[in-house]
Structures are given as C-alpha cells and as structure tokens.
Amino acid sequence: MADSRERELAQAIRAELAAIDPPRACCRAAERAGLGAAAQGHARSPVIARLAVRLAEEAPEADREAAAFDWAEARDHCRASWLRGRFLAAGSLSLGTRGAHLEFVVDPGEGQTLHQRLEDASFATSMRTRRGRTVLTSKRTDTILTFLRYCGAGAAVLEIESRLVMRQLQGHLNRVLNAETANLERTVASSARQIALIEQLEGEGRLGQLSAVDQSVARARQAAPEASFTELATTLGLSRARVQRAFGRIETAALTDTPAAD
C-alpha cells in the first residue's frame, strides 16, 4: 500500500511538470531541446508524448525542428525549462521509506555534459556507468526537492515534504515509545527482584528488623510493583536517593543474616 502511494506521488510529480506551459517562447524551445528524442516522436509515456506535441504546435513554423540548446548563453529560466525537459525524457524519481532517489540515464556521450550542467545549477550528482549507459544520481532529499522546485513542481513537492515530516514524527514517536518500553521493562524486572527479596525477609521473619524507613519502602514496593524510584519517593515523601539506598539495604539484609545499617 505504501509503495503504491509513493509511486502515485512520483507519477503526480511527472504529470505536474509535464503540464507546465512555459509563458516564454524561449523557455518552450528550451524544454523541447531538453526532451531530446522524445520531442521527435520517441516519448516513453503518453504524458511526455502529449507534452512534445503541444510544444511543437506552439512553436513557430520555422522552429518546428528541435534546435540545439546553448546552455552557456541561456538565462536561468531557460535552463530550468531545459532541465525540466531532460528530467521528463531521461530522468526518474523514486520515493520510499529510506528517502528519495533521483537519477538520469543518458548515452555516454551526454553524461559529462549533463553532469556539468546540473553542477552549474547547484545540483550535485554522482556519475557511474550501468549497462553501457551513464547514470547520474542524487540521493539527498533536500537537493532533490530543490531541483523539483527549480523545474516548476509545487503541489507535489509540498506533498513530499508533508510526508517526510510525518515520517520524521513517526520515527521520533517510535524511538520515544521504544525507550519508554525499555525503561518499563527494566523497572518491572528490578521491581520483581525487590519484591522477591522483601518476601524472603518477610518469610524469615526478618523484615521487622529493618529500619522504619526501609520497612516503609518495602511496603510501598509491595503495594506498587510497577512504580519507579521517583514515584515511590513522591508517595513516601522521601528523596529518590533515600529510596534507592533503602533498596540497597534490603538486598544486603536478604543476602546476609544482619540488616544493613541505615
């Protein structure tokens, strides 16, 4: 179920980016250039195919053939449009419990150029070869979200951020619950040992030989097996340290024949 939701969100991001209608002719041309072969009838999905057709129809008759893109001379808004087209044509995004994963898979001849252009736009990626193709990858969630915003995604990015916050809160809650459970288990184990020692002293008729404070601590433990030292101290009007020392004396008395001195 969770994997299905993550895939749907990734698809929603692609659909949102493909639905953007650049207001400037230069940006529409830049996005067409970024689509590469997808702009020439080789789109990998109906969404990208419809985008390619729309951009072609909006282009002047003389510019129907996709032209080369001059990255060095392009303005930032055109660079964003080109990268959006490149992502839609050659990029992929996966979202999971371990975070986000963005990658571009391109021909070897394009790999270094795309890597440098992403660097120029402040988006660092790692580069490797896989099955004869160049793969550019980013696994930093903040970088990926910034890249998607740069390309024009808005609502879907907000949804990702919302899910990340919820995931962090759930992780924090789980850690707190685990810590509380561990503390409770330690308290229960310690309490069971203390009660066994108290019952041993009581069975041997030696509980009454303890000091009044130690006897009151022993009775409080029997009445509240799950209570912590702090809770017992509050009930008895003692400090936590005095309660802890009392249990130390109770243990000494149970393991020896003489009650420990107060």
Residue pairs with C-beta under 8 A, 6 or more apart in sequence:
2 97
3 96
6 94
6 95
6 96
7 95
9 95
9 156
9 159
9 160
9 163
10 93
10 94
10 95
12 156
12 159
13 93
13 148
13 153
13 156
13 157
13 160
14 45
14 47
14 88
14 93
15 47
16 152
16 153
16 154
16 155
16 156
17 84
17 87
17 88
17 148
17 151
17 152
17 153
18 47
18 48
18 50
18 51
18 88
20 84
20 152
21 54
22 28
22 30
22 31
22 81
24 77
24 78
25 59
25 60
26 75
26 77
26 78
27 77
27 78
27 80
27 81
28 55
28 58
28 59
28 81
29 59
29 63
29 67
30 69
30 74
30 78
30 79
30 81
30 82
30 85
31 51
31 55
31 81
31 82
31 84
31 85
32 39
32 52
32 55
32 56
32 59
32 66
32 85
33 39
33 66
33 67
33 68
33 69
33 82
33 85
34 69
34 81
34 82
34 83
34 84
34 85
34 86
34 87
34 88
34 89
35 43
35 48
35 51
35 52
35 55
35 66
35 85
35 86
35 88
35 89
36 66
36 85
36 86
36 89
36 90
37 89
38 44
38 48
38 49
38 52
38 85
38 88
38 89
39 52
39 55
39 56
39 66
39 85
39 89
40 52
40 66
41 49
41 52
43 49
43 51
43 52
43 89
44 89
47 88
48 88
48 89
51 88
56 64
69 78
69 82
71 79
71 82
71 117
71 120
74 82
79 117
79 120
79 121
80 121
80 150
80 151
80 152
82 117
83 117
83 118
83 121
83 147
83 150
83 151
84 151
84 152
86 104
86 114
87 104
87 147
87 151
90 104
90 105
90 106
91 102
91 103
91 104
92 102
92 103
92 104
92 105
93 100
93 101
93 102
93 144
93 148
94 100
94 101
95 101
95 160
95 163
97 167
99 139
99 141
100 139
100 141
100 144
100 145
100 160
101 137
101 138
101 139
101 144
102 137
102 138
102 139
102 144
102 147
103 135
103 136
103 137
103 138
104 114
104 125
104 135
104 136
105 130
105 133
105 134
105 135
106 114
106 133
106 134
106 136
107 133
107 134
108 129
108 132
108 133
108 134
110 134
111 127
111 134
111 136
112 127
112 134
114 134
114 136
115 125
115 127
115 136
118 124
118 125
118 136
119 125
121 150
122 146
123 138
123 143
123 146
123 147
123 150
124 138
124 140
124 143
125 136
125 137
125 138
126 136
126 137
126 138
127 134
127 135
127 136
127 137
128 134
128 135
128 137
129 135
138 144
138 147
141 164
145 157
145 160
145 161
148 156
148 157
149 157
184 226
187 226
187 227
187 228
188 225
188 226
191 221
191 225
191 226
191 227
192 225
194 221
194 247
194 250
194 251
195 221
195 222
195 225
197 250
197 251
197 254
198 207
198 218
198 221
198 222
198 250
198 254
200 254
201 207
201 210
201 218
201 250
201 253
201 254
206 253
206 259
207 215
207 218
208 215
209 253
209 259
210 218
210 249
210 250
210 253
210 259
211 249
211 259
211 262
213 238
213 242
213 246
213 262
214 246
214 249
214 250
214 253
214 259
214 262
216 236
217 232
217 236
217 238
217 243
217 246
217 247
217 250
218 246
218 250
220 227
220 232
220 235
220 236
221 227
221 232
221 247
224 231
224 232
224 235
227 235
229 240
229 243
229 244
229 247
230 240
232 238
232 243
233 239
233 240
233 242
233 243
236 243
248 260
249 259
249 260
249 261
249 262
252 259
252 260
253 259
253 260
